[in-house]
Amino acid sequence: MPRIPALVDALYASIPTGVGARSTVLAVGARSRRRSMEQGRRGPSAVATARARRPRSGSNRADVSPEPGATRSPARARERGLASARIAGLRQSLPRAAGRRRDPRRRGVRGRVRLRLGALAIMIHTGSRGLGHQVCTDYLAVTGAALRRYGIAVPDRQLACAPVGSSEAIELPRGHASAPPTFAFANRQVLAHVAGQASRARSSASARASLGLACVYDVAHNIAKEEEQRDRRRRPPASARAPQGRDARPFQDSRCSCRATWALLVRPAWDGDGHARDLRLDLPRRGAPDEPDGRGQGRPRSRTSTRSSRPAAWWRAPPGHESLAEEMPEAYKDVREVVDVVHRFGISTRVARLAAARRDQAEPPAQAAMRLAQRMVD
Amino acid sequence: MNIERVGLFLWRIPPDARPGMRVPALVVADDALMAAIQAATLPGADRQRRDAAGHREGRASAMPDIHQGYGLPVGGVVATDARSGVVSPGAIGFDINCGVRCSRTGLEPRT
């Protein structure tokens, strides 16, 4: 089995981390990057590396099918997207000890997720700088310019919108829901493959055989999607609605093959008027800490103030650590408190906690497992 | 700010809390989170109220991780009618597809 510090070093050596970093092991040309944006996992940069390591279960695959018109995002956004594609977006890649709970409600989910107590998991976080930001900026300008034409008044220009069915609204989802997510899902799949290669290189033959790197989930936020919401208590079904927002369900569309897993990990809840509440995967989100940290708003510490800090979970500063520090757990509110509320409110079911692997975790697995289990007890 | 508690983890900002609001805003939070939201994210909560003034259906909602963003606060959720509603890029947000992939392994730390 690999030692955690050696494994972390191997991951950071193989995967570009931080804004502006470039991969030393991946050489993807501009044409391939463009095709990745248009075709997602079917694009050449993703297919060549990721096909061999697909999860065993089809229901666990994180894959999306690009929408027709994925290339219709504004030219500036596409240019920035191609530029940002060279910025391999991995900001944090820490092996984490996986745990499970004994609540019967979670038994089926645990079986699907197959997280084993004490085993390592690899978290890959990619940002959205460049492409995603530019797409939103461009479409805000488009919808802002059309407000008067459609007689829409908004209290904030950042809330500019266009009627469903208008030319602006037809073009907008294509830019939002296709090119950036398609590229980003492909990007993370490639990075996961590279992480697997690095892990194998640092593992013994027996460990390589048991590596079994498989996707548990691949989630993203700021995704717009249109879906049919059906209230089973009502006949006829409630009208179709299009959830939007930064906590909208993260998968791009109904063709996402993660759907089966997703259906197990959340349960729809309906309020009195038959409107769907937000559905959320209750596994820890980015930077999920195993110790309490910031309180208050989502990001109580500014990006600037975090750059001179060092997350408690780091035992050495990885390449690109200045920008990585922006996403450290200490920069966000206490995620356990947030998860506890969404669990108790019934939005989703808590399944597992992934704790940051520690450098001193070279203790007998049984002790480590007991310690982790103790931490996971409410 | 006029905030009504309507459940153990649910708070409601009525539509008359601010001129122009058309639908109520709901916030999912416990006491501690709500206190933190009110103390540290008043601008975000205010944006949540303003968002409710737009062309939305039902209500605007805020998840427990609500905090200030551009236009719609981070942690905000709105729904529009798919036939007669609107599409809002600002409501979707700028961090399009910022995300996380979790991969499990069969490895355990070396003893």
Chai-1 contact restraints between the chains, C-beta under 6 A:
chainA,res_idxA,chainB,res_idxB,connection_type,confidence,min_distance_angstrom,max_distance_angstrom,comment,restraint_id
A,M1,B,L107,contact,1.0,0.0,6.0,A-B,restraint_1
A,M1,B,E108,contact,1.0,0.0,6.0,A-B,restraint_2
A,M1,B,R110,contact,1.0,0.0,6.0,A-B,restraint_3
A,R3,B,R110,contact,1.0,0.0,6.0,A-B,restraint_4
A,I4,B,P109,contact,1.0,0.0,6.0,A-B,restraint_5
A,L115,B,R104,contact,1.0,0.0,6.0,A-B,restraint_6
A,G118,B,E108,contact,1.0,0.0,6.0,A-B,restraint_7
A,A119,B,E108,contact,1.0,0.0,6.0,A-B,restraint_8
A,L120,B,T105,contact,1.0,0.0,6.0,A-B,restraint_9
A,L120,B,L107,contact,1.0,0.0,6.0,A-B,restraint_10
A,A121,B,C102,contact,1.0,0.0,6.0,A-B,restraint_11
A,A121,B,R104,contact,1.0,0.0,6.0,A-B,restraint_12
A,I122,B,S103,contact,1.0,0.0,6.0,A-B,restraint_13
A,M123,B,C102,contact,1.0,0.0,6.0,A-B,restraint_14
A,I124,B,R101,contact,1.0,0.0,6.0,A-B,restraint_15
A,H125,B,V100,contact,1.0,0.0,6.0,A-B,restraint_16
A,G127,B,C98,contact,1.0,0.0,6.0,A-B,restraint_17
A,S128,B,D95,contact,1.0,0.0,6.0,A-B,restraint_18
A,S128,B,I96,contact,1.0,0.0,6.0,A-B,restraint_19
A,S128,B,N97,contact,1.0,0.0,6.0,A-B,restraint_20
A,S128,B,C98,contact,1.0,0.0,6.0,A-B,restraint_21
A,G132,B,I96,contact,1.0,0.0,6.0,A-B,restraint_22
A,G132,B,N97,contact,1.0,0.0,6.0,A-B,restraint_23
A,H133,B,F94,contact,1.0,0.0,6.0,A-B,restraint_24
A,V135,B,I96,contact,1.0,0.0,6.0,A-B,restraint_25
A,C136,B,P89,contact,1.0,0.0,6.0,A-B,restraint_26
A,C136,B,F94,contact,1.0,0.0,6.0,A-B,restraint_27
A,Y139,B,P89,contact,1.0,0.0,6.0,A-B,restraint_28
A,L140,B,P89,contact,1.0,0.0,6.0,A-B,restraint_29
A,L140,B,G90,contact,1.0,0.0,6.0,A-B,restraint_30
A,V154,B,G54,contact,1.0,0.0,6.0,A-B,restraint_31
A,P155,B,R50,contact,1.0,0.0,6.0,A-B,restraint_32
A,P155,B,A53,contact,1.0,0.0,6.0,A-B,restraint_33
A,D156,B,R50,contact,1.0,0.0,6.0,A-B,restraint_34
A,D156,B,G71,contact,1.0,0.0,6.0,A-B,restraint_35
A,Q158,B,Y70,contact,1.0,0.0,6.0,A-B,restraint_36
A,Q158,B,G71,contact,1.0,0.0,6.0,A-B,restraint_37
A,Q158,B,G90,contact,1.0,0.0,6.0,A-B,restraint_38
A,L159,B,G54,contact,1.0,0.0,6.0,A-B,restraint_39
A,L159,B,G71,contact,1.0,0.0,6.0,A-B,restraint_40
A,L159,B,G90,contact,1.0,0.0,6.0,A-B,restraint_41
A,C161,B,V86,contact,1.0,0.0,6.0,A-B,restraint_42
A,C161,B,S88,contact,1.0,0.0,6.0,A-B,restraint_43
A,A162,B,V87,contact,1.0,0.0,6.0,A-B,restraint_44
A,P163,B,V86,contact,1.0,0.0,6.0,A-B,restraint_45
A,V164,B,G85,contact,1.0,0.0,6.0,A-B,restraint_46
A,A169,B,V87,contact,1.0,0.0,6.0,A-B,restraint_47
A,L172,B,V87,contact,1.0,0.0,6.0,A-B,restraint_48
A,L172,B,P89,contact,1.0,0.0,6.0,A-B,restraint_49
A,H176,B,I92,contact,1.0,0.0,6.0,A-B,restraint_50
A,P180,B,I96,contact,1.0,0.0,6.0,A-B,restraint_51
A,P180,B,N97,contact,1.0,0.0,6.0,A-B,restraint_52
A,P181,B,N97,contact,1.0,0.0,6.0,A-B,restraint_53
A,A184,B,N97,contact,1.0,0.0,6.0,A-B,restraint_54
A,R188,B,R101,contact,1.0,0.0,6.0,A-B,restraint_55
A,A192,B,R101,contact,1.0,0.0,6.0,A-B,restraint_56
A,A192,B,S103,contact,1.0,0.0,6.0,A-B,restraint_57
A,A207,B,L107,contact,1.0,0.0,6.0,A-B,restraint_58
A,S210,B,G106,contact,1.0,0.0,6.0,A-B,restraint_59
A,L211,B,T105,contact,1.0,0.0,6.0,A-B,restraint_60
A,G212,B,G106,contact,1.0,0.0,6.0,A-B,restraint_61
A,L213,B,S103,contact,1.0,0.0,6.0,A-B,restraint_62
A,L213,B,T105,contact,1.0,0.0,6.0,A-B,restraint_63
A,A214,B,R104,contact,1.0,0.0,6.0,A-B,restraint_64
A,C215,B,S103,contact,1.0,0.0,6.0,A-B,restraint_65
A,V216,B,C102,contact,1.0,0.0,6.0,A-B,restraint_66
A,V216,B,R104,contact,1.0,0.0,6.0,A-B,restraint_67
A,Y217,B,C102,contact,1.0,0.0,6.0,A-B,restraint_68
A,D218,B,R101,contact,1.0,0.0,6.0,A-B,restraint_69
A,V219,B,G99,contact,1.0,0.0,6.0,A-B,restraint_70
A,A220,B,N97,contact,1.0,0.0,6.0,A-B,restraint_71
A,A220,B,G99,contact,1.0,0.0,6.0,A-B,restraint_72
A,N222,B,I92,contact,1.0,0.0,6.0,A-B,restraint_73
A,N222,B,G93,contact,1.0,0.0,6.0,A-B,restraint_74
A,N222,B,D95,contact,1.0,0.0,6.0,A-B,restraint_75
A,N222,B,I96,contact,1.0,0.0,6.0,A-B,restraint_76
A,A224,B,I92,contact,1.0,0.0,6.0,A-B,restraint_77
A,E226,B,A82,contact,1.0,0.0,6.0,A-B,restraint_78
A,A240,B,A82,contact,1.0,0.0,6.0,A-B,restraint_79
A,R241,B,A79,contact,1.0,0.0,6.0,A-B,restraint_80
A,R241,B,A82,contact,1.0,0.0,6.0,A-B,restraint_81
A,A242,B,T80,contact,1.0,0.0,6.0,A-B,restraint_82
A,A242,B,A82,contact,1.0,0.0,6.0,A-B,restraint_83
A,P243,B,A79,contact,1.0,0.0,6.0,A-B,restraint_84
A,Q244,B,V78,contact,1.0,0.0,6.0,A-B,restraint_85
A,Q244,B,A91,contact,1.0,0.0,6.0,A-B,restraint_86
A,Q244,B,I92,contact,1.0,0.0,6.0,A-B,restraint_87
A,G245,B,G76,contact,1.0,0.0,6.0,A-B,restraint_88
A,G245,B,V77,contact,1.0,0.0,6.0,A-B,restraint_89
A,G245,B,V78,contact,1.0,0.0,6.0,A-B,restraint_90
A,G245,B,A91,contact,1.0,0.0,6.0,A-B,restraint_91
A,R246,B,V74,contact,1.0,0.0,6.0,A-B,restraint_92
A,R246,B,G93,contact,1.0,0.0,6.0,A-B,restraint_93
A,D247,B,M63,contact,1.0,0.0,6.0,A-B,restraint_94
A,D247,B,G75,contact,1.0,0.0,6.0,A-B,restraint_95
A,D247,B,V77,contact,1.0,0.0,6.0,A-B,restraint_96
A,H275,B,G58,contact,1.0,0.0,6.0,A-B,restraint_97
A,D278,B,V77,contact,1.0,0.0,6.0,A-B,restraint_98
A,R286,B,V100,contact,1.0,0.0,6.0,A-B,restraint_99
A,R295,B,A36,contact,1.0,0.0,6.0,A-B,restraint_100
A,G296,B,A36,contact,1.0,0.0,6.0,A-B,restraint_101
A,G296,B,A40,contact,1.0,0.0,6.0,A-B,restraint_102
A,Q297,B,A40,contact,1.0,0.0,6.0,A-B,restraint_103
A,Q297,B,T41,contact,1.0,0.0,6.0,A-B,restraint_104
A,Q297,B,H67,contact,1.0,0.0,6.0,A-B,restraint_105
A,G298,B,D65,contact,1.0,0.0,6.0,A-B,restraint_106
A,G298,B,H67,contact,1.0,0.0,6.0,A-B,restraint_107
A,G298,B,V74,contact,1.0,0.0,6.0,A-B,restraint_108
A,V338,B,P64,contact,1.0,0.0,6.0,A-B,restraint_109
A,V338,B,D65,contact,1.0,0.0,6.0,A-B,restraint_110
A,V341,B,F9,contact,1.0,0.0,6.0,A-B,restraint_111
A,V341,B,D30,contact,1.0,0.0,6.0,A-B,restraint_112
A,V341,B,P64,contact,1.0,0.0,6.0,A-B,restraint_113
A,F345,B,F9,contact,1.0,0.0,6.0,A-B,restraint_114
A,F345,B,V28,contact,1.0,0.0,6.0,A-B,restraint_115
A,Q361,B,P109,contact,1.0,0.0,6.0,A-B,restraint_116
A,P364,B,T111,contact,1.0,0.0,6.0,A-B,restraint_117
A,P365,B,E108,contact,1.0,0.0,6.0,A-B,restraint_118
